[in-house]
């Protein structure tokens, strides 16, 4: 059950401030203390915006990553980072995200950086909101690596990355993190053509050592590079297999899909909590508080309040900051409206 009925949360990422985007393009002009200050200031800004919106759960906004998973490759040994994407012009698409060559045994003796990120979040976050870390899973990470003779396919790469990710999760829990999203968008994007039971096995082996030691969730995403999806946006191919994911909460992308398949909430919430994506991060329509309240009421037709949380469809990194702030503020206000309505009903 949710710690708070109708809890408000986020997936993980938040827009970079404009000044950070500019600084990232001129990092050679900054010294190490300057870069550390940039990182601290960006996390403080992300925390501020989330707290100001009134969220129950916040993250560091992934402000110290280039993307939700790109920075992790910089910690991996045994790969050569590709200097530039293969296609650089024309409309943005997923083929503009290059792949890295594997040149040795995959390892991460320094970890993958998530513990330091969580430590920074703890230093700057106020008391009150729950602090969450969000990390990619091994199958998603494997998608940016080129197979070779030692790792002949994506699944072999996944198996090599799995213990690395498991150690990162264990280190996060040891550092005091009590809420973690293991983000595997590639699983939800490709469940229509791969074996979803195989995905469940990979996921459950990744989290087995931290299960029961923190609140675990996963995000069933259809892709959001430059606001573009990459897979067919249907949940049917994932179920019933994904009901066996060893998590407390499943995040669903609903708003950008006009709440298609909303009835799946009833099936999932028999055994797990659901965080419903109620804000469309791929649209610049700013949902009103009443829009949100109406959507929450629709979800309550299929699941009890104690099983529901609400979040944007996906991370907010591809959404302008001004829009992200407004969307989060209205999301929280709309959810609170329904909380108050339920409270009045219970008093009666």
C-alpha positions as CSV (number, residue, x, y, z in Angstrom):
1,X,0.0,0.0,0.0
2,X,1.1,3.6,-0.6
3,X,2.7,5.4,2.4
4,X,0.2,8.2,1.6
5,X,-3.0,7.5,-0.4
6,X,-2.9,9.3,-3.8
7,X,0.8,10.1,-3.3
8,X,2.4,12.6,-5.7
9,X,5.8,11.6,-7.1
10,X,8.1,11.9,-10.1
11,X,10.0,9.4,-12.3
12,X,13.5,10.9,-11.9
13,X,14.7,13.5,-14.3
14,X,14.0,17.3,-14.3
15,X,14.9,19.9,-16.9
16,X,18.4,21.5,-16.7
17,X,18.3,25.2,-16.0
18,X,19.3,27.2,-19.1
19,X,22.6,28.2,-17.5
20,X,23.5,24.6,-16.9
21,X,22.8,23.7,-20.5
22,X,25.1,26.6,-21.6
23,X,27.8,25.5,-19.1
24,X,27.8,21.9,-20.3
25,X,28.7,23.2,-23.8
26,X,31.7,25.1,-22.3
27,X,33.0,22.8,-19.6
28,X,36.6,23.3,-20.7
29,X,36.3,26.9,-19.3
30,X,35.5,25.6,-15.8
31,X,37.8,24.2,-13.2
32,X,36.9,21.3,-11.0
33,X,35.6,23.4,-8.1
34,X,33.5,25.4,-10.6
35,X,32.0,22.2,-12.0
36,X,31.2,20.9,-8.5
37,X,29.4,24.2,-7.7
38,X,27.4,24.0,-11.0
39,X,26.3,20.5,-10.0
40,X,25.3,21.6,-6.5
41,X,23.4,24.6,-7.7
42,X,21.5,22.7,-10.3
43,X,20.4,20.1,-7.7
44,X,19.3,22.9,-5.4
45,X,17.3,24.4,-8.2
46,X,15.6,21.0,-9.0
47,X,14.8,20.4,-5.3
48,X,13.4,23.9,-5.0
49,X,11.0,23.5,-7.9
50,X,9.8,20.1,-6.7
51,X,9.3,21.2,-3.1
52,X,7.6,24.4,-4.2
53,X,5.1,22.2,-6.2
54,X,4.4,20.3,-3.0
55,X,5.4,16.8,-4.2
56,X,5.4,14.0,-1.6
57,X,8.4,12.4,-3.3
58,X,11.4,14.2,-4.9
59,X,14.6,13.3,-6.7
60,X,17.8,15.2,-7.5
61,X,16.3,15.8,-11.0
62,X,19.3,13.8,-12.4
63,X,21.0,17.1,-12.8
64,X,24.5,15.7,-12.8
65,X,23.8,13.2,-15.6
66,X,23.8,14.0,-19.3
67,X,20.6,12.0,-19.6
68,X,18.8,9.5,-17.4
69,X,21.5,6.9,-18.3
70,X,24.2,8.4,-20.4
71,X,26.5,9.4,-17.5
72,X,26.6,5.8,-16.4
73,X,28.8,4.8,-19.4
74,X,31.5,7.1,-18.2
75,X,31.9,4.9,-15.1
76,X,32.2,1.7,-17.1
77,X,35.5,0.1,-17.8
78,X,35.9,-2.1,-20.9
79,X,34.2,0.3,-23.4
80,X,35.3,3.1,-25.7
81,X,32.9,6.1,-25.7
82,X,31.7,7.1,-29.1
83,X,32.7,10.8,-29.6
84,X,29.7,11.8,-31.7
85,X,26.3,10.4,-32.7
86,X,26.1,8.7,-36.2
87,X,23.2,11.0,-37.5
88,X,23.4,14.6,-36.6
89,X,21.0,16.4,-38.9
90,X,17.3,16.3,-39.6
91,X,14.4,15.6,-37.2
92,X,15.6,14.2,-33.9
93,X,15.1,10.4,-33.5
94,X,16.6,7.6,-31.5
95,X,19.2,6.8,-34.2
96,X,20.9,10.1,-33.2
97,X,21.9,8.3,-30.0
98,X,25.2,6.6,-30.8
99,X,26.6,3.3,-29.4
100,X,29.8,2.6,-27.6
101,X,32.3,-0.2,-28.5
102,X,33.1,-2.9,-26.0
103,X,36.9,-3.4,-25.9
104,X,37.3,-5.5,-22.7
105,X,35.6,-7.0,-19.6
106,X,32.8,-4.8,-18.4
107,X,33.3,-3.5,-14.9
108,X,32.6,-0.5,-12.7
109,X,35.1,-0.6,-9.8
110,X,34.2,3.0,-8.8
111,X,30.5,2.3,-8.9
112,X,28.2,4.2,-11.3
113,X,27.8,7.5,-9.4
114,X,24.3,7.0,-8.1
115,X,25.5,7.0,-4.4
116,X,27.2,10.4,-4.8
117,X,24.0,11.7,-6.4
118,X,21.9,10.5,-3.5
119,X,24.3,11.9,-1.0
120,X,24.0,15.4,-2.7
121,X,20.2,15.1,-2.6
122,X,20.3,14.3,1.1
123,X,22.6,17.3,1.8
124,X,20.3,19.8,0.1
125,X,16.8,18.4,0.5
126,X,14.6,19.8,3.3
127,X,12.9,17.5,5.8
128,X,9.4,16.3,4.7
129,X,9.5,14.8,1.2
130,X,10.6,11.3,0.6
131,X,13.9,11.1,-1.3
132,X,14.1,8.8,-4.3
133,X,16.9,7.6,-6.5
134,X,16.2,6.5,-10.1
135,X,18.7,4.3,-12.0
136,X,18.5,2.5,-15.3
137,X,18.5,-1.3,-15.4
138,X,21.0,-3.6,-17.2
139,X,18.8,-4.3,-20.2
140,X,18.3,-0.7,-21.0
141,X,22.0,0.1,-20.4
142,X,23.0,-2.7,-22.7
143,X,21.2,-1.1,-25.6
144,X,23.9,1.5,-26.1
145,X,26.7,-1.0,-26.3
146,X,27.9,-2.8,-29.5
147,X,28.1,-6.6,-29.1
148,X,31.5,-8.3,-29.8
149,X,33.0,-11.8,-29.7
150,X,32.9,-11.9,-25.9
151,X,29.5,-10.4,-25.6
152,X,27.8,-11.6,-28.8
153,X,24.3,-10.1,-28.3
154,X,22.3,-7.7,-26.2
155,X,21.4,-10.4,-23.7
156,X,25.0,-11.3,-23.1
157,X,25.8,-7.6,-22.5
158,X,22.8,-7.5,-20.1
159,X,24.1,-10.4,-18.1
160,X,27.5,-8.7,-17.7
161,X,25.9,-5.5,-16.6
162,X,23.4,-7.1,-14.2
163,X,25.8,-7.7,-11.3
164,X,27.2,-4.2,-11.7
165,X,23.7,-2.7,-11.4
166,X,22.9,-5.0,-8.5
167,X,26.0,-3.7,-6.6
168,X,24.9,-0.1,-7.3
169,X,21.5,-0.8,-5.8
170,X,23.0,-2.4,-2.8
171,X,25.3,0.6,-2.3
172,X,22.3,3.0,-2.6
173,X,20.5,1.1,0.2
174,X,23.6,1.0,2.3
175,X,23.8,4.8,1.9
176,X,20.3,5.2,3.3
177,X,18.2,5.3,0.2
178,X,14.8,3.9,0.9
179,X,13.0,4.5,-2.4
180,X,14.4,3.4,-5.7
181,X,13.0,3.3,-9.3
182,X,14.8,0.8,-11.5
183,X,14.0,2.3,-14.9
184,X,13.9,-0.3,-17.7
185,X,12.2,1.6,-20.6
186,X,13.7,-0.8,-23.2
187,X,11.8,-3.7,-21.6
188,X,8.5,-1.9,-22.1
189,X,9.4,-0.7,-25.6
190,X,10.4,-4.1,-26.8
191,X,8.0,-6.4,-24.9
192,X,5.9,-6.7,-28.1
193,X,8.7,-8.5,-29.9
194,X,10.8,-10.1,-27.1
195,X,9.9,-12.6,-24.4
196,X,8.4,-10.6,-21.5
197,X,9.0,-13.5,-19.1
198,X,12.7,-13.2,-19.9
199,X,12.6,-9.5,-19.1
200,X,10.9,-10.3,-15.7
201,X,13.6,-12.8,-14.9
202,X,16.4,-10.3,-15.7
203,X,14.7,-7.6,-13.6
204,X,14.0,-9.8,-10.6
205,X,17.6,-11.0,-10.5
206,X,18.8,-7.4,-10.7
207,X,16.8,-6.3,-7.6
208,X,16.8,-9.6,-5.6
209,X,19.4,-8.4,-3.0
210,X,17.6,-5.2,-2.2
211,X,14.1,-6.4,-2.3
212,X,12.4,-5.8,1.0
213,X,15.1,-3.4,2.1
214,X,13.7,-0.4,0.2
215,X,10.5,0.6,-1.7
216,X,11.1,-0.5,-5.3
217,X,9.4,0.7,-8.4
218,X,9.8,0.5,-12.1
219,X,8.7,2.7,-15.0
220,X,7.0,1.2,-18.0
221,X,7.9,3.8,-20.5
222,X,7.6,3.9,-24.3
223,X,10.6,6.2,-24.9
224,X,11.0,9.9,-24.6
225,X,14.1,11.0,-26.5
226,X,13.3,14.6,-27.7
227,X,9.7,13.9,-26.7
228,X,9.5,10.9,-29.1
229,X,8.3,7.4,-28.3
230,X,10.2,4.4,-29.8
231,X,7.9,1.4,-29.2
232,X,4.2,0.7,-29.8
233,X,2.4,2.3,-27.0
234,X,0.4,-0.6,-25.7
235,X,0.6,-2.3,-22.3
236,X,-1.2,-5.5,-23.4
237,X,2.0,-7.3,-24.6
238,X,3.6,-6.8,-21.2
239,X,0.9,-8.5,-19.2
240,X,0.3,-10.8,-17.4
241,X,4.1,-11.5,-17.4
242,X,5.0,-8.1,-15.8
243,X,2.7,-8.8,-12.8
244,X,5.6,-10.9,-11.6
245,X,8.0,-8.0,-11.4
246,X,9.4,-7.9,-7.9
247,X,8.4,-4.3,-7.2
248,X,6.2,-2.4,-4.8
249,X,5.0,0.0,-7.5
250,X,4.7,0.2,-11.3
251,X,4.7,3.5,-13.1
252,X,2.4,3.7,-16.1
253,X,2.5,6.2,-19.0
254,X,-1.2,7.2,-19.4
255,X,-1.6,10.9,-20.1
256,X,0.1,11.0,-23.5
257,X,-2.1,8.0,-24.5
258,X,-5.4,9.6,-23.5
259,X,-5.7,7.0,-20.7
260,X,-6.0,4.1,-23.0
261,X,-6.0,0.7,-21.2
262,X,-6.8,2.5,-17.9
263,X,-8.7,-0.6,-16.8
264,X,-5.3,-2.3,-16.3
265,X,-5.1,-0.5,-13.0
266,X,-7.6,-3.0,-11.5
267,X,-5.5,-5.9,-12.5
268,X,-2.2,-4.5,-11.2
269,X,-3.5,-3.1,-7.9
270,X,-4.6,-6.5,-6.8
271,X,-1.0,-7.1,-5.8
272,X,1.0,-3.9,-6.3
273,X,0.7,-0.1,-6.2
274,X,0.5,2.0,-9.4
275,X,1.9,5.4,-10.1
276,X,-0.3,6.7,-12.9
277,X,1.3,9.1,-15.4
278,X,-1.3,11.8,-15.3
279,X,0.7,14.7,-16.8
280,X,1.8,14.6,-20.5
281,X,5.5,15.5,-20.6
282,X,5.4,15.4,-24.4
283,X,2.8,18.2,-24.7
284,X,3.0,21.9,-23.9
285,X,-0.6,22.0,-23.0
286,X,-0.5,22.8,-19.3
287,X,-3.0,20.6,-17.5
288,X,-5.2,22.5,-15.1
289,X,-5.7,21.3,-11.5
290,X,-9.3,20.4,-12.5
291,X,-8.0,18.3,-15.5
292,X,-5.8,16.4,-13.0
293,X,-8.6,16.0,-10.5
294,X,-10.9,14.6,-13.2
295,X,-8.2,12.1,-14.2
296,X,-7.7,11.0,-10.6
297,X,-11.4,10.4,-10.2
298,X,-11.3,8.2,-13.3
299,X,-8.5,6.2,-11.9
300,X,-10.4,5.7,-8.6
301,X,-13.0,3.8,-10.6
302,X,-10.5,1.0,-11.1
303,X,-8.3,1.1,-8.0
304,X,-8.5,2.2,-4.3
305,X,-6.7,5.4,-3.2
306,X,-4.4,3.4,-1.0
307,X,-2.9,1.8,-4.1
308,X,-2.5,4.9,-6.2
309,X,0.2,7.5,-6.8
310,X,0.4,10.1,-9.5
311,X,3.3,11.4,-11.5
312,X,4.2,12.8,-14.9
313,X,4.2,10.2,-17.7
314,X,8.0,10.1,-17.8
315,X,11.0,12.1,-16.6
316,X,10.8,15.8,-17.3
317,X,14.2,16.3,-18.8
318,X,12.8,16.8,-22.3
319,X,10.3,19.4,-21.1
320,X,11.1,23.1,-20.8
321,X,11.5,24.1,-17.1
322,X,8.8,26.7,-17.1
323,X,6.3,24.1,-18.3
324,X,7.6,21.5,-15.9
325,X,7.1,23.8,-12.9
326,X,3.5,24.6,-13.9
327,X,2.6,21.0,-14.7
328,X,3.9,19.8,-11.3
329,X,2.2,22.5,-9.4
330,X,-1.2,21.8,-11.1
331,X,-0.7,18.0,-10.7
332,X,-0.2,18.4,-6.9
333,X,-3.2,20.8,-6.6
334,X,-5.5,18.5,-8.6
335,X,-4.5,15.4,-6.5
336,X,-5.1,17.4,-3.3
337,X,-8.6,18.4,-4.4
338,X,-9.5,14.7,-4.7
339,X,-7.8,13.9,-1.4
340,X,-10.0,16.5,0.3
341,X,-13.1,15.1,-1.4
342,X,-12.3,11.6,-0.1
343,X,-11.6,13.0,3.3
344,X,-15.0,14.6,3.4
345,X,-16.7,11.4,2.3
346,X,-15.0,9.4,5.0
347,X,-16.0,11.9,7.7
348,X,-19.7,11.4,6.6
